[in-house]
Amino acid sequence: HVLCYLDLDRFKLVNDTSGHLAGDSMLREVAKLLRDAVRDSDTVGRLGGDEFGTLLIGCPLDKARQIADDFTRSVGEYRFVWKDKIFNSGVSVGLVEISRESGTLEELLAAADTACYVAKKQGSGRVVVYSARDEALARHTGEIQWLQRLQGALKENRFHLYQQVIVATHAEEGGPAMEVLVRLQDEAGQELPPAEFMRAAERYRLMGLVDRWVVQATFAALGRGAISVPARRSVAINVSGQTLGDAQFLEYVVECFDTSGVAPAQVCFEINENAVIANLDHARRFVGVLHGMGCQFALDDFGSGVGSFSNLKNLPLDYLKIDGSFMRNLARDTVNQAMVAAMIKLARTLNFKVIAEQVEDAAAVDVARRMGVDYLQGYAIGRPQPLLLAA
């Protein structure tokens, strides 16, 4: 027997641009394609979201590989039509052979999911057979261990907050005074690399839980004075793209304001440019409601994505946060200087203030000030520091 794990490509685009009815219709059509490609004795089921599973009964591995190739070909040729829009798609497939040594159902699913993940990383339409000796699969198994760490950390409240100062270049400016950053300790109290646990949280769709923890912990710290915000200044909190697409997150934040007593003017939410475009309807509602309550909003990593200005200019934003890649070697790199100048000009046209992040040396500070940047953040200003008793 062989278990197949299938991950559909570009389903989120259909859902976000045409709505859930369109997404559900696409899933039904893809399910029919998959059923048509297998035998009557085989089983096809939806595992959740845009993921499917098939159980191929009494099927040799080489035959299963042929069936998986048929999956990728038929889904790759498939076009989903909804009203006046046509969407193409694709599928990534992970295979695992079932034997007496295969272990539990959970272990089989994890192995098939791992193979599917590696297939997806290789590009649409790929098939990968699970092998415990495969280096890429072993690397992903490490991410599964991160998943278990994250689940344990959420249960045991082992996250904690750091803060990094943000300075205004003009003393009279309001705006964000610091950004809160989430960090994680292992069971022995050792700090874990944030890039690694954040990647696993994104992969296993745990960012919503992490972001909720950050909001709750930050509001609690503000409420008891563990975070001290000067008058007319605020605390910046990141919202991931995954969380921005969560319709329930807005209600959670509003409830936190109601129960904590924190003033909305004390909070500035940072949202990523690409995440806004990918979750435009949710972003408009999230920003519109909270901005109306008095929160501020910064567009993070500006310049790193492919956002549409026609969409961004209609959001009630307050700050553009220039992507840190443009601040590297700013004093010597004339191309980066030209890009930063263009972004500052755009911000002035839209009546936004400008924040420069990852400002790492005194020369970059001087150039950014002269160019008209309103706020500075980075190692040249201050390194992230633990926020004691933040959670």
C-alpha positions, 0 to 999 in steps of 0.5 A, a space after each residue: 500500500 502507498 499513502 499520498 499527500 497532496 498540496 494544491 497550489 494557488 488555492 489561496 489566490 482563488 479564495 482571496 480574490 473570488 471568495 470562499 464559494 469559489 474556493 469550495 467549488 475549486 476543491 470539489 472539482 479537484 477532488 473529482 480529478 483525483 478520484 478519476 485518476 485512481 482505482 475503485 479500491 483506492 480512497 481519496 479524502 480531503 485532509 484540510 485546507 488545500 491538502 488531500 490524501 489518497 490511500 492506494 491499496 495493494 499498489 506497488 511503489 512504482 505504480 503509485 509513482 505513475 499515479 502521482 505523476 497522473 495527478 500532477 499532469 491532470 491538475 496542471 492541465 486543469 483550469 478553474 473558471 469562476 465568473 470572468 476569471 480563469 485560474 490555473 493550478 498545480 499540485 505537489 505530491 509526497 508518497 510513503 510506502 506502507 509496510 510492517 515497519 511503517 509505524 503509527 498512522 500519525 507517523 505515516 501522515 507526518 512522513 507523507 507530509 514531509 515528502 510533500 513539503 520537500 516536493 513543494 519546495 522544488 516547484 509545482 508539479 513535483 513528486 517526492 518519495 519519502 526516505 528517512 535517509 534523504 537530506 532534505 527530508 531530514 531537514 524538514 523532520 527538524 522543522 517538525 521537531 520545531 513544531 513540537 517545540 512551539 506547541 510545547 512553548 505555547 502550552 507552557 508559556 515559554 515565549 517572552 518579549 524583547 523591545 527595540 527602541 525607535 527614535 524620532 529624528 525630531 524631538 516633537 514627533 509622536 509615533 512608535 517609541 519601540 517595537 516588541 519582538 517575540 523570543 522563545 526559550 527551550 526547556 532548559 531556558 536557552 534562547 532559540 534562533 527566532 528565524 527558525 521557530 518563526 519559519 516553523 510557525 509559518 509552515 504549520 500555521 501557528 502564527 495566529 497563536 503566536 501573534 495572539 500571545 504577543 498582543 496579549 502579553 504586550 497589552 498586559 505589560 502596558 497595563 501594569 507599566 512594564 512597558 513605559 510609553 512617553 506621551 504621544 508615542 506608541 508600541 509597534 506590534 507585528 502582525 504576520 500575513 497568516 494572521 492578517 488573513 484570519 477573520 477572527 483576529 480583529 475581534 480578538 484584538 478589539 476584545 483585548 482593548 476592551 479587557 485590558 484598558 490599553 488606549 488604542 493610541 498606544 499601539 501601532 500595528 506593523 503589517 507587511 506589504 505583501 501580506 496586505 496584497 495577499 489578504 486585501 479584504 481582511 487587511 482593509 477591515 482590520 486596518 479600517 476598524 482599528 485605525 478608526 478606534 485610534 490605533 496607528 499602522 505602519 507598512 513594514 518592509 516597504 520596497 521589498 515586495 510587489 505591492 500595488 500602490 492603487 491598493 495601498 494608497 486607499 488604506 488608512 496608514 500612518 507610516 512607511 517602514 523602509 525595508 532594511 536592505 536599503 539601509 545597508 551601506 547607505 552612506 556609500 551605495 548611491 542606488 540605495 540612496 536613490 531608492 530611499 529618496 524615492 520612497 520618502 517622496 512617495 511617503 510625503 505625497 501620501 502624507 505618511 511618516 517614514 521609519 528606517 529599520 536595520 540602521 546599523 552604523 553612524 554613517 547610515 544614521 547621518 545620511 538617513 537624517 539628512 534625507 528626511 527619515 522621520 524615525 530610526 531603528 537598528 543596532 546603531 540606535 539600540 539593540 533588542 533588550 529583554 522586556 522583564 516580566 512581559 508575560 
